[in-house]
Amino acid sequence: MIHWPWRTATPATGQLKKLTLDHTPSVTYAVGDIHGHYDLYRQLEHQIVVDARTFDGPALLIVLGDMIDRGPKSAQLLDHLLTPMPDGITRICLRGNHEDMCLRALSTPQSADDWIACGGAETLTSYGFHPDQGKQHAIHTPHWHPAMVAQIPLSHRQFLADLPVCVVLPKWVFSHAGLNPTRNIDQQRKDDLIWTDPTVLQGHTFAQCLIHGHLPVDVPSVGHKTINIDTGAYKSGILTAVRLVEGRAPYFITADAHVSQASANF
């Protein structure tokens, strides 16, 4: 097991865990929005493992959130993400807005309708719990919400609750959605990191390059100090990762549902 010297900032509320590493790993990978496409993720992760073996030193893999909802296998994906990576690779998963909606729905019955309508129905189905389509996913009995919560394993609920909202490295910062350009990185709020429209960051002045998802694009988008790797896997069938090595150009790796295996450098 690799012991990374993380600095962790967590306010008393426990809602905004941020991870900071003061040195740059030999190689870092980030994966865009998976949205329940477990098979695509396993294909992409295999490619990353093979690629990481070509580098000396430990590798870091960051999953940028929106792991759940919309796709068919959120439960299976979370099961896998709870397992360790092969030796030499550390995986860190971040909270996205869909994990945030799920957590609100699990804690507050009144929030469940919005989550279910935004892809939570598919997540619940992956756990064998079928929302009531005929009543527009309404929580229609007093026992509905406790039964929904109980259907999701405690280990999965704890995993979601413990997800950090960003990772900060010397050259790059990783968050699901973006950053608020009016605040320093260490002053970002939860909603800045998981709900912000990434387009507001064009021309930002942060020292690090932001690696994010949240806004689907046809191919990875490289802007001024921004890289968007959300290629809309839930509708395109293409899941994208970026490989980052100090001093080298970003290198993109993809898994494509339409072919058995694919790797591309855009």
Order of alpha helices (4+ residues) and beta strands (2+ residues): beta-beta-beta-alpha-beta-alpha-beta-alpha-alpha-alpha-alpha-alpha-beta-beta-alpha-beta-beta-beta-alpha-beta-beta
